[in-house]
Amino acid sequence: MNTWRSFVAGAVGGVIGAALLILVLIVLGVTDVTKTVTITPTPVAIASPVASPSATLTPTQIYDKEATGVVEITSTFPTAGTDVFGQSVGGGVAVGSGFVVSRQGYILTNAHVVFDSGHRATKLTVMFKGTGSQTRTVSGTIVGVDTESDVAVIKVATAGLSLNPLPMGDSGAVQVGEPVVAIGNPLQLEFTLTSGIVSAIHRDLSPQSGTNIFNGIQTDAAINPGNSGGPLIDASGNVIGINESIESTTGGNQGLGFAVPIDTAKNSLGQIVRTGHVAYPWMGVTLQTMTPDLAKTLHYNVSEGALVAAVKAGSPAARAGIKAGTSTVTVQGQSFTVGGVVITAVNGKPVATASDLVQAVGAFKPGDTITLTTVDRQGASATVKIKLATRPANL
């Protein structure tokens, strides 16, 4: 029997860890499940290109137009000390990809390309494609890293460079079956083009930070180690995602590539450029999805929504009086904490699952006040106002 394994596509020589696709319980600010990862896209405080019209381009035309905006990133990591035998532990070099997003020298890539095991790369080398086989290599610096969305921003000095920013599209408009291409540096084969289609959308991705990235894009365009951080581009030449990982039994491409949606990356980009970090809204609750079958088994008089399993002390949810579960039961081998309320709507908009609630709350900013509709075990409904906080860094 084959064992499925998911590999982060930016690692060379095992420097970067694996990233597993998961379908798990969703959490808003508690570490024992997974965290929310998407908030309202914020305007980027840099001069980024406008997405091109919806003309259909061939893969060759896209490559000719945009390959010079893709880069190879070589990251050198520090050693973490020595083992009992006096040998160096950690450290090494990883090779990934990235793409230019402004003429000021900002470049988007994956966090795992420049951040490994809690350590930022101590040295970045950025290679640009020139005419024909010519290349140019410069030094880069890390502007900021968002491990929650597996997005990082780096910067290069612009002197002497003719930068080609790539237009960023709308990942919310992506459709299954539309053609796409990936440009990157798989297995250190610089500036490689692969093509395919969008195989699926709304995938939950799990980078090595263990959080969930919602609305991930699945593609059968060949993605291999070294493609991480490179662009996934639609037929109009717009970047719709950042290639992030592959699912494979062998470690090589099997037509299962995954990309962080560009709308998520835009938000990280804007905040990192302005502040150097990304702030996420926080309620402080652990959630489980309520279904009709589960409601019947647990004796709840509400058939769908987000069941509140736990509330963190001192959190916005605790201050608002959100009731958490009080006892644990096991249903088909899975534990559920029961007795808490079920959240069924945010500002009047229904939510059917825990994931729906995470994404709905993610559409707001820290400091915003939202209204939740809750239903208790007996079916009594109530509305609760919660002022969202900034998620603590230790969660």
Sequence and secondary structure as in RCSB ss.txt:
>XXXX:A:sequence
MNTWRSFVAGAVGGVIGAALLILVLIVLGVTDVTKTVTITPTPVAIASPVASPSATLTPTQIYDKEATGVVEITS
TFPTAGTDVFGQSVGGGVAVGSGFVVSRQGYILTNAHVVFDSGHRATKLTVMFKGTGSQTRTVSGTIVGVDTESD
VAVIKVATAGLSLNPLPMGDSGAVQVGEPVVAIGNPLQLEFTLTSGIVSAIHRDLSPQSGTNIFNGIQTDAAINP
GNSGGPLIDASGNVIGINESIESTTGGNQGLGFAVPIDTAKNSLGQIVRTGHVAYPWMGVTLQTMTPDLAKTLHY
NVSEGALVAAVKAGSPAARAGIKAGTSTVTVQGQSFTVGGVVITAVNGKPVATASDLVQAVGAFKPGDTITLTTV
DRQGASATVKIKLATRPANL
>XXXX:A:secstr
    EEEETT STT S          EES TTS           SS       S    HHHHHHHHGGGEEEEEE
EEEEEEE TTS EEEEEEEEEEEEE  TTSEEEE HHHHEETTEE SEEEEEEE STT EEEEEEEEEEEETTTT
EEEEEE  TT       B  GGG  TT EEEEEE GGG TTEEEEEEEEEEEEEE  TT   EEEEEEE S   T
T TT EEEETTS EEEEEEEEEESSSS SS EEEEEHHHHHHHHHHHHHHSS   EE  EEEEEE HHHHHHHT 
S  SEEEEEEE TTSHHHHTT     EEEEETTEEEEESS EEEEETTEE  SHHHHHHHHTTS TT EEEEEEE
 TT  EEEEEEE EE  TT 
